[in-house]
Amino acid sequence: MTTRKVRVGIVGASGYTALEAIEWLIDHPHVQIVAATSRQADGSMLADMHPSLLRRIRLPVEDLNSKQIAERCDVAMTCLPHGASAHIIMELLAAGCRVIDLSADYRLSTPELYQKWYGEAHPDPSRLGSTPYGLPELFADQLADASLVANPGCYPTSAILPLSPLLKEGLISPKDIVVDSKSGVSGAGRTPKLGNLYCEVNESISAYSVGNHRHQPEIVDIVHRFSGVEPEVIFTPHLTPMERGILSTIYVHASPGVTANQIRECLSGYYPADGFVRVVSHLPATKYVARTNYVDIAVRENGPRIILLSAIDNLVKGASGAAVQNLNHMFGFEPTTGLK
């Protein structure tokens, strides 16, 4: 375990996930944030970019290159768009800096899958499939020695955690799985877009990216990686008029003779009571997990179907909280440090 404070850099500090990571890391007892970078750097302070940080952290926003980041930091959290992230990560790794990547660049298993869904060739294809997927509840044994961790997507987290153990144990069918998810607007990022403006979103709910959302292959790929079973998944995301949170309603078929209670027992066995996954008796709601790193999962029966309900905060367990959790595993701290 590291004895001195781990020096952390936030690469791409202007967005919501960067702010959320900073909010959690400020109070982490074993961490010091030593760098915040942005191409928008103009000599201002981090609190000028994010006023909620005023008097909580005093740090300039700088336009640093990868070598400068690596010289200052033990680990960098890259909060950049896909494509842009991989180029910087290659340089950071070459300079000896460990990385937790919050983009999608290293989540998928093959360059072909990445090119199909992201429409471009991956700049660092040799690391696809060998980079640990940063969901400690399933892949903790891969994180301690990792130089690079691929932080999960928010929607996938809400679906992978309930589905993976059940498929691994053969309790549900891999066929005809429907994942119906609702997300708050912060999941679309901080960059202004017409569809995310207040007047477009308020008093409305709408589906988007139907049949072609990039989180669908991530769900299938990672569930397959953990369970050895490749599921057939229909995934439909919806935008809801709230700031944060994801509620996923997942429809599956139980294997012959398997009951809802057996499914609950399986999930409870995989996820210990002192962890972040809570198998609950009540119906999950985004309000119950807001601004926490918890995942609430419930099981219900409806005729031949089993319904799995999963709620997370998309900015915490769906992004920056998971990144802090991954940092804890990488540097030998208790997994919950700084998150409870």
N, C-alpha and C positions, 0 to 999 in steps of 0.2 A: 504493500500500500504506500502511495506517495505521502511523504511527511510534510513537505512544504506545500504552499498553496499552488494549485494548478493554474497556470496562466492561460487565459482563454481570449481568443479573438473572435469578434463577430464580423463576418465578411458579408457585406450587403446589409447595412444596419438600418435602412430606411423603412422596411416593411413591418407588417404586423407580427410575423413569426420572430423576427429579430427583436422587436420590442418585448414580446412575451418571454423570449429566452433571457433577455437582460433582467426583466422583472424577477424571474426566479433565481438567476445566478447572483444577483446583488446580495441575497440573504444566504447563499450557500456557504457553509463554514470553511470549506476547503478550496475555494475558488476565488481568483481575482481576475476581473475583466481588465485586460491591459490594452486592447485595441478595438476600435470600431471603424470599419471602412465603408466608403461609398464613393461611387463615381460622381455623386452630387456634392462631394466635400468642397466647402468654400471657406474653411477656417472657422466654422461655427462649432459649437459644442453639441454633444449628444442630446442634452436637454433642450436645445433649440429645435432639433428634429423631432423629439418626443417630449413635449412639455411635462408629462407626468413624471419624468425622471429628475425634474428640478430639485436640487439639494439632496438627491439620493445617490447620484454618481456624477463625478466631474471628469469628463473624458472628451477629448476632441474627436470629431469625425474626420478621418484622413483618407486620402487616396493612396493607399500603400500597395506596393507590388508584392508578389508572393514571397520573395526572398526577405523583405522587410517584415512581413507577417510572421514568417517562420523563425526569424531571429528573436522576436519578442514572445512568441506563444508556444505552449506545449500542445495545444489543440485549437483548431479553428472550427467554428460552426459556420458553414457556408449557407447563407440564406439568399441564394441567387436563383434566377430562372433556369429551367433545364437548358442544356447546351452550354450556356455561359459558365455553369458551375464546374463541369468536367475539365475544362481547359485550365482553370485556376487550381483545381484539386491536383491535377498531375504535377504542376509546379510545386505546390505545397508539400506533397508527398516526397518529391525528389529532394526537397530542402530539409526533410526530416521532421516535418510538422504533421501530427496526427489530425484527422479530419472527421467531423460528423456532418454529413451532407443532408440538408433539408430539402434539396431538390429531388427530382425523379431520376437523376442521371445514372445512378448505380443500383436501382431497385430491381430491375428485371434481369432475367437469367441469361439472355442471349442477345447478341447484336442484332439478329434478324427481328426479334420481337420488338426491340427498341426502335428500329428503323420503320417497321410496319406502323407503329402507333404514334411515333413522334415525327415521322416524315423526314428524317435525316440520318445519315450514318453517324454512329457513335464515335467520338474522337479517342476513346480509350477502351476499345472493345475487350481487351484481354482481362480486364477486371470484372466484367459482367459475369455473374454466376459464382464468382469466388469472393465477392464482397459481402460480408455479413449483413443480413437484414436486421435493422435495429428494433426488433420487437423482443425485448428481453424475456417476456413470459414464455416464448417459444425457442429463442435462439441465444440464451444467455451464455452458453458454453463457448460461443464463437466470438464474444466481444472483448474479453480481457486482453488479448494480445493483438487486437485488430489495429491497424494503422488507419483504416478507413471503414466507417460504418454508414450504411445507407439508411437514413431515417425514414420510417414508413409514411405513406400517404394517409390523410385523415379518414376518408371514406374506407379505404382498405383496412385500417385498424379496427373499425367498428364491425367489419364482416369477417376478417381473418380470425380474430380471437374466438368468436363463438363457433365458427365452422371447422377450424383445423382439428381440434381434438376429436370431434364427433366423426369426422371422416377417417381420421387415423385409426379410431377404434371400431370403425364399421357400423356405427349406430344409425347413420343416415345414408340415404342414397346420394351418389354424386350427380345424379340426373335431375334436371328440371329444378334448379335452385334459383329462386327469385330474391334479389336484394333490392329493396325499395328504401331509398335514403333521402332524408331531408337535412339541409345544412343552413346555418346562418351565413350572412353575406360576407363576413370576414374571410371565409374560405376562398373567396375570389381574389384576395389580395388587396393592397392599398392603392394600386394604380387605378385612377378613375376610368370607369367603363360605363357606357350608356345604360346597359341592362342592370347595373348595380346602383344607379342613382336612387335617392330616396323616393322620388315620385314614381319611379318604375317598379320598385320593390314593395313599397308600403301597401297594405291591404290587399296583398296578392300572394299566390303561391304558384310556381311554374316549374315544369320539368325542363331540363336542358341536356344537350349532348346525348340524346337518346340513341342508344345502340352504338355509340362511338366514343364514350368517355374513356380516357386513358387509365382510369383506376380499375376498369374491368379486367384488363389483362394482368394487372398487378395482383388483384385478388386471386385470380385463377393460378397465377404463377407461384405465389408464395404459399398458398394452401397446398398446392402440389409439392412444393419443395419440402414442406414440413410433414405432410401426411403420406406422401407417395401416391396419392390419388388425385387425378386431374378432374376437377368438377366442371359441370356445365352450368354456367352462371349467366343469368340475365340481370344486368345492373342498371337501374334508372335513378339518377340524382335529381333532386328538386331544390329550388332556392326558396327559402322562407324569410319573412320580414323580421328577422332577429339578428342580433350582433354575432353570436357565437353558439356553437353546439351542433351535434349531429345525432339524429335518431334514425337507426336503421331497423327496418322490419324485414325479417328474412324468412322466406317460406321454403320448407324442406319436407321430404318424405322420410319418415322413420323406416329403418330396415324392418323386415318381418318380425313381429313379436316384441319390438322395442317400445317401451312406454316413455311418456314425457318425464316421469320420475327418474328413469334410468339415465336420460339425457342430462337432467339436472345434476345427478350424482357424478356423472362423468366430468362435467364442467367444474364442479366443486372440487373434484379430485385433482384436476390439472392446475387449478388456480388457488393457491393457499389463502387462508383467511387474512394473513397479514400483508398480502400483496395489493396491487392496484385494481385487479379484476374482482368485482363483487357480483356473485351469483345471488340475485335478489328474488324475493317472493312478490314484491310489488311491481307494478308496471313501470319501467324506466322512463324518465323524462330528462330533458336536457337541463332543466333547472336544478336537478339533484346532483349533477356532476359539474356544473358551471364553475370555472376557475379552479378546477382540481385536476389531478392526474388519474382520476378513477374512471373505470369502465363498468357500467352497470348492465348486467345481462339477465334476462328473464326468459322462461320457457312456458309456452302455452300450447294446448292441444286444440285442434279444430278439425274434426272428422279425420280424414286420412293424412292431413297435414300437421306438422309441428311448426309452430311459429316461434322464432327466436327474436327477441327485441334487445337492442343494444344502443346505449347512449354514451356519448363522450363529449368532452369539450374539444372542438376541432383545433383550437390554438394551443391546447395544453397536451393532453394525451395524443391528440391528432397531429402534433408538431413539436413544439418547443419543450413541453414537459417530457416527452419521450426522449428528446435530445439530452436533457439533463440526466434522465434515467440511464441512457447509454453512456454518458460521461462517467457516471458513478461506477458502472461495470468496467469501463476501460481503465480506470485509475484505482480500482480496488476499494472504493467506498461502499458503505451500506447502500443498497439499491434505492432506498427511500430518502436518502439524504437530500435536504433542501427542497423536498417535494411535499412534506406533510406539515 
